[in-house]
Amino acid sequence: MSIQQTATTSFKVELLQAIHNFGPTSPNTFKMALYTGAANISASTTAYTSAGEVPNGGGYTTTGQVLAISVSPTSGNNSALVPTAFISFANESWPNATFTCRGALIYNDTAAGKPSVAVLDFGSDKTVSNDTFTVIFPTPDANNAIVRIS
């Protein structure tokens, strides 16, 4: 199986269809679910799936956790001085966790069908044993934010 880091193709189309609302007024609820190396999530993933998700238990609850939007939609210039719109989320933690995961899926829990936003690839299996597992998002700016459109 494979996990490929990317904004999903369906997300790009759904932005133009006004499916996703990142705020600042009445934003949708976005969640992050964790996946094992057995998952097959990529640009073609259109919605949340339980296939390959970290099992319930060990400090993890299936369907993942709600993400807090740390930077409402804004814009800036990236390193190539291209105007870039971006948003970001606060770091997310699972305390008292015991599991192994390889990646994550960010999805819109408010919209019908729970449409996907982005796939995160952690680069290798990450194992935690009765400790806090934290996903640290990159600097929320035009060059690094987790969701950028330029």
N, CA, C and O atoms as a GROMACS GRO file, in nm:
protein
  600
    1MET      N    1   0.085  -0.116   0.000
    1MET     CA    2   0.000   0.000   0.000
    1MET      C    3   0.090   0.123   0.000
    1MET      O    4   0.212   0.112   0.003
    2SER      N    5   0.028   0.239  -0.003
    2SER     CA    6   0.112   0.359  -0.002
    2SER      C    7   0.036   0.480   0.051
    2SER      O    8  -0.087   0.490   0.044
    3ILE      N    9   0.115   0.570   0.103
    3ILE     CA   10   0.064   0.698   0.149
    3ILE      C   11   0.145   0.805   0.077
    3ILE      O   12   0.267   0.807   0.086
    4GLN      N   13   0.077   0.892   0.006
    4GLN     CA   14   0.144   0.996  -0.072
    4GLN      C   15   0.098   1.132  -0.026
    4GLN      O   16  -0.020   1.165  -0.035
    5GLN      N   17   0.192   1.213   0.024
    5GLN     CA   18   0.158   1.345   0.078
    5GLN      C   19   0.117   1.439  -0.034
    5GLN      O   20   0.190   1.459  -0.132
    6THR      N   21  -0.001   1.498  -0.017
    6THR     CA   22  -0.054   1.589  -0.119
    6THR      C   23  -0.186   1.648  -0.074
    6THR      O   24  -0.254   1.594   0.013
    7ALA      N   25  -0.223   1.759  -0.134
    7ALA     CA   26  -0.362   1.804  -0.126
    7ALA      C   27  -0.436   1.713  -0.223
    7ALA      O   28  -0.386   1.686  -0.332
    8THR      N   29  -0.554   1.666  -0.186
    8THR     CA   30  -0.624   1.573  -0.274
    8THR      C   31  -0.685   1.646  -0.394
    8THR      O   32  -0.722   1.763  -0.386
    9THR      N   33  -0.695   1.575  -0.503
    9THR     CA   34  -0.750   1.632  -0.626
    9THR      C   35  -0.894   1.677  -0.606
    9THR      O   36  -0.933   1.785  -0.652
   10SER      N   37  -0.973   1.595  -0.536
   10SER     CA   38  -1.113   1.632  -0.514
   10SER      C   39  -1.124   1.760  -0.431
   10SER      O   40  -1.215   1.840  -0.453
   11PHE      N   41  -1.032   1.781  -0.338
   11PHE     CA   42  -1.031   1.903  -0.256
   11PHE      C   43  -1.018   2.026  -0.345
   11PHE      O   44  -1.087   2.126  -0.325
   12LYS      N   45  -0.928   2.019  -0.442
   12LYS     CA   46  -0.906   2.134  -0.531
   12LYS      C   47  -1.034   2.169  -0.607
   12LYS      O   48  -1.068   2.286  -0.623
   13VAL      N   49  -1.104   2.068  -0.654
   13VAL     CA   50  -1.230   2.090  -0.726
   13VAL      C   51  -1.336   2.142  -0.629
   13VAL      O   52  -1.410   2.236  -0.662
   14GLU      N   53  -1.344   2.082  -0.511
   14GLU     CA   54  -1.446   2.120  -0.413
   14GLU      C   55  -1.427   2.262  -0.360
   14GLU      O   56  -1.524   2.324  -0.316
   15LEU      N   57  -1.306   2.315  -0.364
   15LEU     CA   58  -1.287   2.457  -0.328
   15LEU      C   59  -1.367   2.546  -0.422
   15LEU      O   60  -1.428   2.644  -0.380
   16LEU      N   61  -1.366   2.511  -0.549
   16LEU     CA   62  -1.438   2.591  -0.648
   16LEU      C   63  -1.589   2.569  -0.639
   16LEU      O   64  -1.666   2.649  -0.692
   17GLN      N   65  -1.630   2.462  -0.573
   17GLN     CA   66  -1.772   2.433  -0.555
   17GLN      C   67  -1.822   2.482  -0.418
   17GLN      O   68  -1.938   2.459  -0.383
   18ALA      N   69  -1.736   2.549  -0.343
   18ALA     CA   70  -1.768   2.603  -0.211
   18ALA      C   71  -1.811   2.494  -0.112
   18ALA      O   72  -1.901   2.516  -0.030
   19ILE      N   73  -1.747   2.378  -0.119
   19ILE     CA   74  -1.776   2.268  -0.026
   19ILE      C   75  -1.706   2.291   0.109
   19ILE      O   76  -1.761   2.258   0.214
   20HIS      N   77  -1.587   2.349   0.105
   20HIS     CA   78  -1.505   2.365   0.226
   20HIS      C   79  -1.505   2.510   0.273
   20HIS      O   80  -1.480   2.602   0.195
   21ASN      N   81  -1.534   2.530   0.401
   21ASN     CA   82  -1.533   2.664   0.461
   21ASN      C   83  -1.434   2.664   0.576
   21ASN      O   84  -1.459   2.604   0.680
   22PHE      N   85  -1.323   2.733   0.557
   22PHE     CA   86  -1.220   2.742   0.660
   22PHE      C   87  -1.237   2.866   0.748
   22PHE      O   88  -1.154   2.894   0.834
   23GLY      N   89  -1.344   2.940   0.727
   23GLY     CA   90  -1.373   3.056   0.811
   23GLY      C   91  -1.329   3.185   0.744
   23GLY      O   92  -1.297   3.186   0.625
   24PRO      N   93  -1.328   3.293   0.819
   24PRO     CA   94  -1.336   3.302   0.964
   24PRO      C   95  -1.478   3.293   1.020
   24PRO      O   96  -1.496   3.277   1.140
   25THR      N   97  -1.581   3.302   0.932
   25THR     CA   98  -1.718   3.294   0.981
   25THR      C   99  -1.772   3.153   0.964
   25THR      O  100  -1.771   3.099   0.853
   26SER      N  101  -1.818   3.093   1.071
   26SER     CA  102  -1.880   2.960   1.070
   26SER      C  103  -1.800   2.855   0.992
   26SER      O  104  -1.854   2.795   0.898
   27PRO      N  105  -1.674   2.833   1.029
   27PRO     CA  106  -1.596   2.733   0.954
   27PRO      C  107  -1.650   2.592   0.974
   27PRO      O  108  -1.714   2.561   1.074
   28ASN      N  109  -1.623   2.507   0.875
   28ASN     CA  110  -1.656   2.365   0.887
   28ASN      C  111  -1.566   2.304   0.994
   28ASN      O  112  -1.467   2.365   1.036
   29THR      N  113  -1.600   2.184   1.037
   29THR     CA  114  -1.516   2.109   1.130
   29THR      C  115  -1.426   2.017   1.050
   29THR      O  116  -1.474   1.936   0.970
   30PHE      N  117  -1.296   2.031   1.070
   30PHE     CA  118  -1.198   1.948   1.001
   30PHE      C  119  -1.135   1.854   1.102
   30PHE      O  120  -1.108   1.892   1.216
   31LYS      N  121  -1.113   1.729   1.058
   31LYS     CA  122  -1.055   1.629   1.146
   31LYS      C  123  -0.931   1.569   1.082
   31LYS      O  124  -0.910   1.578   0.961
   32MET      N  125  -0.848   1.507   1.166
   32MET     CA  126  -0.732   1.435   1.118
   32MET      C  127  -0.739   1.292   1.171
   32MET      O  128  -0.743   1.270   1.292
   33ALA      N  129  -0.741   1.196   1.078
   33ALA     CA  130  -0.740   1.054   1.112
   33ALA      C  131  -0.600   1.001   1.084
   33ALA      O  132  -0.534   1.045   0.989
   34LEU      N  133  -0.554   0.905   1.164
   34LEU     CA  134  -0.421   0.846   1.150
   34LEU      C  135  -0.431   0.711   1.080
   34LEU      O  136  -0.528   0.638   1.098
   35TYR      N  137  -0.327   0.677   1.001
   35TYR     CA  138  -0.328   0.556   0.920
   35TYR      C  139  -0.198   0.477   0.935
   35TYR      O  140  -0.091   0.533   0.957
   36THR      N  141  -0.212   0.346   0.923
   36THR     CA  142  -0.097   0.256   0.926
   36THR      C  143  -0.033   0.250   0.788
   36THR      O  144  -0.087   0.304   0.691
   37GLY      N  145   0.080   0.183   0.779
   37GLY     CA  146   0.148   0.165   0.651
   37GLY      C  147   0.067   0.080   0.554
   37GLY      O  148   0.100   0.075   0.435
   38ALA      N  149  -0.037   0.012   0.602
   38ALA     CA  150  -0.123  -0.069   0.515
   38ALA      C  151  -0.225   0.016   0.439
   38ALA      O  152  -0.295  -0.036   0.352
   39ALA      N  153  -0.236   0.143   0.472
   39ALA     CA  154  -0.335   0.230   0.408
   39ALA      C  155  -0.295   0.264   0.265
   39ALA      O  156  -0.178   0.260   0.229
   40ASN      N  157  -0.394   0.296   0.187
   40ASN     CA  158  -0.373   0.341   0.050
   40ASN      C  159  -0.444   0.475   0.036
   40ASN      O  160  -0.558   0.480  -0.011
   41ILE      N  161  -0.376   0.583   0.075
   41ILE     CA  162  -0.434   0.718   0.065
   41ILE      C  163  -0.338   0.804  -0.017
   41ILE      O  164  -0.217   0.800   0.002
   42SER      N  165  -0.396   0.883  -0.107
   42SER     CA  166  -0.316   0.961  -0.202
   42SER      C  167  -0.400   1.075  -0.258
   42SER      O  168  -0.506   1.107  -0.204
   43ALA      N  169  -0.352   1.136  -0.364
   43ALA     CA  170  -0.424   1.246  -0.429
   43ALA      C  171  -0.564   1.202  -0.474
   43ALA      O  172  -0.654   1.285  -0.483
   44SER      N  173  -0.582   1.074  -0.502
   44SER     CA  174  -0.711   1.026  -0.551
   44SER      C  175  -0.809   0.992  -0.438
   44SER      O  176  -0.923   0.952  -0.465
   45THR      N  177  -0.768   1.007  -0.312
   45THR     CA  178  -0.858   0.981  -0.200
   45THR      C  179  -0.961   1.094  -0.195
   45THR      O  180  -0.925   1.211  -0.181
   46THR      N  181  -1.088   1.059  -0.206
   46THR     CA  182  -1.192   1.161  -0.214
   46THR      C  183  -1.260   1.191  -0.082
   46THR      O  184  -1.324   1.295  -0.067
   47ALA      N  185  -1.249   1.098   0.016
   47ALA     CA  186  -1.322   1.115   0.141
   47ALA      C  187  -1.256   1.033   0.251
   47ALA      O  188  -1.171   0.947   0.225
   48TYR      N  189  -1.297   1.061   0.374
   48TYR     CA  190  -1.251   0.981   0.488
   48TYR      C  191  -1.279   0.834   0.459
   48TYR      O  192  -1.384   0.799   0.405
   49THR      N  193  -1.185   0.748   0.496
   49THR     CA  194  -1.202   0.605   0.486
   49THR      C  195  -1.146   0.540   0.612
   49THR      O  196  -1.049   0.589   0.670
   50SER      N  197  -1.207   0.432   0.653
   50SER     CA  198  -1.156   0.359   0.769
   50SER      C  199  -1.054   0.252   0.727
   50SER      O  200  -0.988   0.193   0.813
   51ALA      N  201  -1.039   0.228   0.597
   51ALA     CA  202  -0.945   0.127   0.548
   51ALA      C  203  -0.801   0.168   0.580
   51ALA      O  204  -0.754   0.271   0.532
   52GLY      N  205  -0.733   0.088   0.660
   52GLY     CA  206  -0.594   0.116   0.696
   52GLY      C  207  -0.578   0.213   0.811
   52GLY      O  208  -0.466   0.249   0.846
   53GLU      N  209  -0.690   0.257   0.870
   53GLU     CA  210  -0.682   0.351   0.982
   53GLU      C  211  -0.627   0.281   1.106
   53GLU      O  212  -0.649   0.161   1.125
   54VAL      N  213  -0.557   0.356   1.190
   54VAL     CA  214  -0.511   0.303   1.318
   54VAL      C  215  -0.633   0.251   1.392
   54VAL      O  216  -0.736   0.319   1.398
   55PRO      N  217  -0.624   0.131   1.451
   55PRO     CA  218  -0.741   0.075   1.520
   55PRO      C  219  -0.781   0.155   1.643
   55PRO      O  220  -0.699   0.222   1.706
   56ASN      N  221  -0.908   0.147   1.676
   56ASN     CA  222  -0.961   0.211   1.796
   56ASN      C  223  -0.892   0.151   1.919
   56ASN      O  224  -0.874   0.030   1.927
   57GLY      N  225  -0.855   0.236   2.013
   57GLY     CA  226  -0.789   0.191   2.136
   57GLY      C  227  -0.646   0.242   2.142
   57GLY      O  228  -0.597   0.302   2.046
   58GLY      N  229  -0.581   0.219   2.254
   58GLY     CA  230  -0.443   0.264   2.269
   58GLY      C  231  -0.428   0.415   2.261
   58GLY      O  232  -0.324   0.465   2.217
   59GLY      N  233  -0.532   0.487   2.304
   59GLY     CA  234  -0.526   0.633   2.300
   59GLY      C  235  -0.574   0.694   2.170
   59GLY      O  236  -0.569   0.816   2.152
   60TYR      N  237  -0.621   0.610   2.077
   60TYR     CA  238  -0.670   0.660   1.948
   60TYR      C  239  -0.816   0.619   1.931
   60TYR      O  240  -0.855   0.506   1.963
   61THR      N  241  -0.896   0.711   1.882
   61THR     CA  242  -1.036   0.684   1.851
   61THR      C  243  -1.055   0.696   1.700
   61THR      O  244  -1.017   0.797   1.641
   62THR      N  245  -1.112   0.593   1.639
   62THR     CA  246  -1.130   0.597   1.495
   62THR      C  247  -1.211   0.721   1.454
   62THR      O  248  -1.293   0.771   1.531
   63THR      N  249  -1.187   0.767   1.339
   63THR     CA  250  -1.230   0.892   1.273
   63THR      C  251  -1.141   1.009   1.312
   63THR      O  252  -1.154   1.117   1.254
   64GLY      N  253  -1.049   0.990   1.408
   64GLY     CA  254  -0.951   1.094   1.440
   64GLY      C  255  -1.001   1.202   1.533
   64GLY      O  256  -1.101   1.185   1.604
   65GLN      N  257  -0.931   1.312   1.531
   65GLN     CA  258  -0.960   1.424   1.622
   65GLN      C  259  -0.988   1.551   1.544
   65GLN      O  260  -0.940   1.570   1.432
   66VAL      N  261  -1.067   1.638   1.606
   66VAL     CA  262  -1.098   1.768   1.547
   66VAL      C  263  -0.973   1.855   1.548
   66VAL      O  264  -0.901   1.863   1.648
   67LEU      N  265  -0.948   1.921   1.436
   67LEU     CA  266  -0.835   2.013   1.424
   67LEU      C  267  -0.882   2.156   1.452
   67LEU      O  268  -0.991   2.196   1.412
   68ALA      N  269  -0.799   2.232   1.520
   68ALA     CA  270  -0.826   2.374   1.542
   68ALA      C  271  -0.756   2.453   1.432
   68ALA      O  272  -0.636   2.436   1.409
   69ILE      N  273  -0.830   2.539   1.366
   69ILE     CA  274  -0.770   2.625   1.264
   69ILE      C  275  -0.688   2.732   1.336
   69ILE      O  276  -0.742   2.811   1.413
   70SER      N  277  -0.557   2.733   1.311
   70SER     CA  278  -0.470   2.828   1.381
   70SER      C  279  -0.451   2.957   1.303
   70SER      O  280  -0.423   3.062   1.361
   71VAL      N  281  -0.467   2.950   1.171
   71VAL     CA  282  -0.457   3.069   1.087
   71VAL      C  283  -0.574   3.064   0.991
   71VAL      O  284  -0.581   2.976   0.906
   72SER      N  285  -0.666   3.160   1.004
   72SER     CA  286  -0.778   3.169   0.910
   72SER      C  287  -0.724   3.198   0.772
   72SER      O  288  -0.609   3.242   0.758
   73PRO      N  289  -0.803   3.175   0.669
   73PRO     CA  290  -0.755   3.202   0.534
   73PRO      C  291  -0.695   3.342   0.523
   73PRO      O  292  -0.756   3.441   0.561
   74THR      N  293  -0.576   3.346   0.470
   74THR     CA  294  -0.504   3.471   0.452
   74THR      C  295  -0.414   3.457   0.330
   74THR      O  296  -0.416   3.353   0.264
   75SER      N  297  -0.335   3.559   0.300
   75SER     CA  298  -0.244   3.550   0.186
   75SER      C  299  -0.112   3.617   0.218
   75SER      O  300  -0.100   3.694   0.314
   76GLY      N  301  -0.016   3.586   0.137
   76GLY     CA  302   0.118   3.644   0.149
   76GLY      C  303   0.196   3.604   0.026
   76GLY      O  304   0.145   3.530  -0.059
   77ASN      N  305   0.319   3.650   0.016
   77ASN     CA  306   0.404   3.612  -0.097
   77ASN      C  307   0.496   3.500  -0.054
   77ASN      O  308   0.553   3.502   0.055
   78ASN      N  309   0.510   3.399  -0.142
   78ASN     CA  310   0.604   3.291  -0.111
   78ASN      C  311   0.744   3.331  -0.154
   78ASN      O  312   0.766   3.445  -0.195
   79SER      N  313   0.840   3.240  -0.146
   79SER     CA  314   0.980   3.272  -0.175
   79SER      C  315   1.001   3.315  -0.320
   79SER      O  316   1.099   3.383  -0.351
   80ALA      N  317   0.909   3.278  -0.409
   80ALA     CA  318   0.918   3.321  -0.549
   80ALA      C  319   0.835   3.448  -0.571
   80ALA      O  320   0.813   3.488  -0.685
   81LEU      N  321   0.790   3.510  -0.462
   81LEU     CA  322   0.709   3.631  -0.464
   81LEU      C  323   0.579   3.612  -0.541
   81LEU      O  324   0.532   3.703  -0.610
   82VAL      N  325   0.522   3.494  -0.528
   82VAL     CA  326   0.394   3.463  -0.588
   82VAL      C  327   0.287   3.478  -0.480
   82VAL      O  328   0.302   3.420  -0.373
   83PRO      N  329   0.181   3.554  -0.505
   83PRO     CA  330   0.075   3.564  -0.406
   83PRO      C  331   0.017   3.424  -0.376
   83PRO      O  332  -0.021   3.351  -0.467
   84THR      N  333   0.013   3.390  -0.250
   84THR     CA  334  -0.030   3.258  -0.207
   84THR      C  335  -0.132   3.271  -0.095
   84THR      O  336  -0.108   3.341   0.004
   85ALA      N  337  -0.246   3.204  -0.111
   85ALA     CA  338  -0.346   3.198  -0.004
   85ALA      C  339  -0.314   3.074   0.078
   85ALA      O  340  -0.271   2.973   0.024
   86PHE      N  341  -0.336   3.081   0.210
   86PHE     CA  342  -0.305   2.966   0.294
   86PHE      C  343  -0.386   2.966   0.422
   86PHE      O  344  -0.439   3.068   0.465
   87ILE      N  345  -0.395   2.847   0.480
   87ILE     CA  346  -0.454   2.828   0.613
   87ILE      C  347  -0.366   2.727   0.685
   87ILE      O  348  -0.285   2.658   0.623
   88SER      N  349  -0.382   2.719   0.816
   88SER     CA  350  -0.307   2.619   0.890
   88SER      C  351  -0.388   2.574   1.012
   88SER      O  352  -0.487   2.636   1.050
   89PHE      N  353  -0.342   2.466   1.070
   89PHE     CA  354  -0.406   2.409   1.188
   89PHE      C  355  -0.308   2.410   1.305
   89PHE      O  356  -0.187   2.413   1.286
   90ALA      N  357  -0.362   2.406   1.426
   90ALA     CA  358  -0.280   2.392   1.546
   90ALA      C  359  -0.227   2.249   1.552
   90ALA      O  360  -0.291   2.157   1.500
   91ASN      N  361  -0.111   2.231   1.614
   91ASN     CA  362  -0.056   2.096   1.633
   91ASN      C  363  -0.161   2.011   1.703
   91ASN      O  364  -0.238   2.061   1.785
   92GLU      N  365  -0.162   1.882   1.672
   92GLU     CA  366  -0.262   1.791   1.730
   92GLU      C  367  -0.191   1.679   1.806
   92GLU      O  368  -0.092   1.624   1.758
   93SER      N  369  -0.242   1.647   1.925
   93SER     CA  370  -0.179   1.546   2.010
   93SER      C  371  -0.277   1.440   2.056
   93SER      O  372  -0.396   1.466   2.076
   94TRP      N  373  -0.224   1.320   2.073
   94TRP     CA  374  -0.297   1.207   2.130
   94TRP      C  375  -0.220   1.166   2.257
   94TRP      O  376  -0.116   1.100   2.246
   95PRO      N  377  -0.268   1.202   2.376
   95PRO     CA  378  -0.197   1.166   2.500
   95PRO      C  379  -0.218   1.018   2.534
   95PRO      O  380  -0.315   0.956   2.490
   96ASN      N  381  -0.128   0.963   2.613
   96ASN     CA  382  -0.137   0.823   2.659
   96ASN      C  383  -0.158   0.727   2.542
   96ASN      O  384  -0.239   0.635   2.550
   97ALA      N  385  -0.086   0.750   2.434
   97ALA     CA  386  -0.104   0.672   2.312
   97ALA      C  387  -0.009   0.553   2.305
   97ALA      O  388   0.105   0.559   2.351
   98THR      N  389  -0.060   0.445   2.246
   98THR     CA  390   0.021   0.328   2.216
   98THR      C  391  -0.027   0.276   2.080
   98THR      O  392  -0.126   0.203   2.073
   99PHE      N  393   0.043   0.315   1.974
   99PHE     CA  394   0.009   0.270   1.839
   99PHE      C  395   0.124   0.301   1.745
   99PHE      O  396   0.220   0.368   1.781
  100THR      N  397   0.112   0.250   1.623
  100THR     CA  398   0.207   0.280   1.515
  100THR      C  399   0.126   0.336   1.399
  100THR      O  400   0.022   0.282   1.362
  101CYS      N  401   0.175   0.446   1.342
  101CYS     CA  402   0.107   0.503   1.225
  101CYS      C  403   0.212   0.548   1.124
  101CYS      O  404   0.328   0.567   1.157
  102ARG      N  405   0.168   0.566   1.002
  102ARG     CA  406   0.256   0.605   0.893
  102ARG      C  407   0.216   0.740   0.832
  102ARG      O  408   0.298   0.809   0.772
  103GLY      N  409   0.088   0.777   0.848
  103GLY     CA  410   0.041   0.900   0.786
  103GLY      C  411  -0.094   0.941   0.840
  103GLY      O  412  -0.144   0.883   0.936
  104ALA      N  413  -0.152   1.043   0.776
  104ALA     CA  414  -0.279   1.098   0.824
  104ALA      C  415  -0.360   1.150   0.706
  104ALA      O  416  -0.307   1.178   0.598
  105LEU      N  417  -0.489   1.164   0.731
  105LEU     CA  418  -0.580   1.224   0.634
  105LEU      C  419  -0.653   1.337   0.704
  105LEU      O  420  -0.713   1.317   0.810
  106ILE      N  421  -0.648   1.455   0.646
  106ILE     CA  422  -0.727   1.568   0.693
  106ILE      C  423  -0.853   1.569   0.608
  106ILE      O  424  -0.846   1.562   0.485
  107TYR      N  425  -0.968   1.579   0.673
  107TYR     CA  426  -1.094   1.577   0.599
  107TYR      C  427  -1.196   1.668   0.664
  107TYR      O  428  -1.182   1.708   0.780
  108ASN      N  429  -1.299   1.701   0.587
  108ASN     CA  430  -1.405   1.790   0.631
  108ASN      C  431  -1.516   1.706   0.694
  108ASN      O  432  -1.588   1.636   0.623
  109ASP      N  433  -1.528   1.711   0.826
  109ASP     CA  434  -1.626   1.629   0.897
  109ASP      C  435  -1.767   1.689   0.890
  109ASP      O  436  -1.864   1.622   0.926
  110THR      N  437  -1.779   1.813   0.844
  110THR     CA  438  -1.909   1.880   0.836
  110THR      C  439  -1.981   1.849   0.706
  110THR      O  440  -2.102   1.826   0.705
  111ALA      N  441  -1.908   1.848   0.597
  111ALA     CA  442  -1.968   1.832   0.464
  111ALA      C  443  -2.014   1.688   0.441
  111ALA      O  444  -1.957   1.593   0.495
  112ALA      N  445  -2.117   1.673   0.361
  112ALA     CA  446  -2.172   1.541   0.328
  112ALA      C  447  -2.064   1.453   0.267
  112ALA      O  448  -1.990   1.496   0.178
  113GLY      N  449  -2.054   1.330   0.314
  113GLY     CA  450  -1.958   1.236   0.261
  113GLY      C  451  -1.818   1.249   0.319
  113GLY      O  452  -1.729   1.172   0.282
  114LYS      N  453  -1.797   1.343   0.409
  114LYS     CA  454  -1.668   1.366   0.475
  114LYS      C  455  -1.552   1.377   0.373
  114LYS      O  456  -1.460   1.296   0.374
  115PRO      N  457  -1.559   1.478   0.285
  115PRO     CA  458  -1.460   1.490   0.178
  115PRO      C  459  -1.318   1.518   0.229
  115PRO      O  460  -1.298   1.586   0.330
  116SER      N  461  -1.222   1.465   0.156
  116SER     CA  462  -1.080   1.478   0.194
  116SER      C  463  -1.026   1.617   0.162
  116SER      O  464  -1.078   1.687   0.075
  117VAL      N  465  -0.920   1.654   0.234
  117VAL     CA  466  -0.849   1.780   0.211
  117VAL      C  467  -0.704   1.749   0.172
  117VAL      O  468  -0.658   1.792   0.066
  118ALA      N  469  -0.634   1.676   0.258
  118ALA     CA  470  -0.492   1.650   0.234
  118ALA      C  471  -0.449   1.520   0.299
  118ALA      O  472  -0.505   1.476   0.399
  119VAL      N  473  -0.346   1.461   0.240
  119VAL     CA  474  -0.283   1.341   0.293
  119VAL      C  475  -0.146   1.381   0.347
  119VAL      O  476  -0.072   1.453   0.280
  120LEU      N  477  -0.113   1.334   0.466
  120LEU     CA  478   0.020   1.359   0.525
  120LEU      C  479   0.096   1.227   0.531
  120LEU      O  480   0.043   1.127   0.578
  121ASP      N  481   0.219   1.228   0.483
  121ASP     CA  482   0.307   1.111   0.489
  121ASP      C  483   0.415   1.141   0.591
  121ASP      O  484   0.490   1.238   0.575
  122PHE      N  485   0.424   1.061   0.696
  122PHE     CA  486   0.523   1.084   0.802
  122PHE      C  487   0.662   1.034   0.764
  122PHE      O  488   0.756   1.049   0.843
  123GLY      N  489   0.678   0.974   0.646
  123GLY     CA  490   0.809   0.932   0.597
  123GLY      C  491   0.849   0.792   0.638
  123GLY      O  492   0.927   0.726   0.569
  124SER      N  493   0.798   0.746   0.748
  124SER     CA  494   0.823   0.611   0.799
  124SER      C  495   0.722   0.584   0.909
  124SER      O  496   0.650   0.674   0.953
  125ASP      N  497   0.716   0.459   0.953
  125ASP     CA  498   0.627   0.427   1.065
  125ASP      C  499   0.673   0.504   1.189
  125ASP      O  500   0.792   0.512   1.218
  126LYS      N  501   0.577   0.560   1.260
  126LYS     CA  502   0.603   0.629   1.386
  126LYS      C  503   0.532   0.550   1.496
  126LYS      O  504   0.411   0.529   1.489
  127THR      N  505   0.607   0.508   1.596
  127THR     CA  506   0.553   0.427   1.704
  127THR      C  507   0.561   0.504   1.834
  127THR      O  508   0.663   0.566   1.864
  128VAL      N  509   0.454   0.497   1.910
  128VAL     CA  510   0.449   0.560   2.042
  128VAL      C  511   0.398   0.454   2.139
  128VAL      O  512   0.309   0.376   2.107
  129SER      N  513   0.456   0.453   2.260
  129SER     CA  514   0.416   0.354   2.360
  129SER      C  515   0.388   0.425   2.492
  129SER      O  516   0.480   0.466   2.563
  130ASN      N  517   0.260   0.438   2.524
  130ASN     CA  518   0.214   0.504   2.646
  130ASN      C  519   0.279   0.642   2.663
  130ASN      O  520   0.333   0.675   2.769
  131ASP      N  521   0.272   0.719   2.558
  131ASP     CA  522   0.329   0.853   2.557
  131ASP      C  523   0.239   0.941   2.471
  131ASP      O  524   0.137   0.894   2.421
  132THR      N  525   0.276   1.066   2.454
  132THR     CA  526   0.197   1.158   2.371
  132THR      C  527   0.250   1.155   2.228
  132THR      O  528   0.369   1.174   2.204
  133PHE      N  529   0.158   1.132   2.133
  133PHE     CA  530   0.190   1.138   1.991
  133PHE      C  531   0.141   1.273   1.940
  133PHE      O  532   0.023   1.305   1.954
  134THR      N  533   0.231   1.351   1.880
  134THR     CA  534   0.196   1.485   1.834
  134THR      C  535   0.230   1.502   1.687
  134THR      O  536   0.339   1.467   1.643
  135VAL      N  537   0.136   1.556   1.611
  135VAL     CA  538   0.160   1.596   1.473
  135VAL      C  539   0.185   1.746   1.477
  135VAL      O  540   0.099   1.824   1.517
  136ILE      N  541   0.305   1.786   1.435
  136ILE     CA  542   0.344   1.926   1.436
  136ILE      C  543   0.332   1.981   1.294
  136ILE      O  544   0.398   1.934   1.202
  137PHE      N  545   0.246   2.080   1.280
  137PHE     CA  546   0.227   2.141   1.149
  137PHE      C  547   0.338   2.241   1.120
  137PHE      O  548   0.394   2.300   1.212
  138PRO      N  549   0.370   2.261   0.991
  138PRO     CA  550   0.476   2.355   0.955
  138PRO      C  551   0.436   2.500   0.984
  138PRO      O  552   0.320   2.529   1.013
  139THR      N  553   0.532   2.588   0.976
  139THR     CA  554   0.510   2.730   0.996
  139THR      C  555   0.396   2.778   0.907
  139THR      O  556   0.396   2.753   0.787
  140PRO      N  557   0.299   2.848   0.965
  140PRO     CA  558   0.183   2.892   0.884
  140PRO      C  559   0.214   3.020   0.806
  140PRO      O  560   0.178   3.130   0.848
  141ASP      N  561   0.280   3.002   0.694
  141ASP     CA  562   0.309   3.117   0.608
  141ASP      C  563   0.298   3.073   0.462
  141ASP      O  564   0.270   2.956   0.435
  142ALA      N  565   0.318   3.165   0.370
  142ALA     CA  566   0.299   3.139   0.227
  142ALA      C  567   0.396   3.034   0.171
  142ALA      O  568   0.369   2.977   0.066
  143ASN      N  569   0.507   3.009   0.240
  143ASN     CA  570   0.603   2.910   0.193
  143ASN      C  571   0.582   2.772   0.252
  143ASN      O  572   0.621   2.672   0.191
  144ASN      N  573   0.520   2.764   0.370
  144ASN     CA  574   0.522   2.639   0.444
  144ASN      C  575   0.388   2.587   0.492
  144ASN      O  576   0.379   2.468   0.525
  145ALA      N  577   0.284   2.667   0.498
  145ALA     CA  578   0.156   2.625   0.556
  145ALA      C  579   0.109   2.494   0.494
  145ALA      O  580   0.140   2.464   0.379
  146ILE      N  581   0.036   2.417   0.571
  146ILE     CA  582  -0.007   2.283   0.528
  146ILE      C  583  -0.101   2.290   0.408
  146ILE      O  584  -0.100   2.199   0.325
  147VAL      N  585  -0.184   2.395   0.397
  147VAL     CA  586  -0.271   2.412   0.280
  147VAL      C  587  -0.237   2.547   0.217
  147VAL      O  588  -0.256   2.653   0.278
  148ARG      N  589  -0.184   2.541   0.094
  148ARG     CA  590  -0.143   2.662   0.022
  148ARG      C  591  -0.196   2.658  -0.121
  148ARG      O  592  -0.197   2.553  -0.185
  149ILE      N  593  -0.239   2.772  -0.169
  149ILE     CA  594  -0.287   2.784  -0.307
  149ILE      C  595  -0.218   2.903  -0.368
  149ILE      O  596  -0.230   3.016  -0.320
  150SER      N  597  -0.144   2.877  -0.475
  150SER     CA  598  -0.074   2.988  -0.541
  150SER      C  599  -0.092   2.984  -0.691
  150SER      O  600  -0.040   3.070  -0.762
   0.00000   0.00000   0.00000
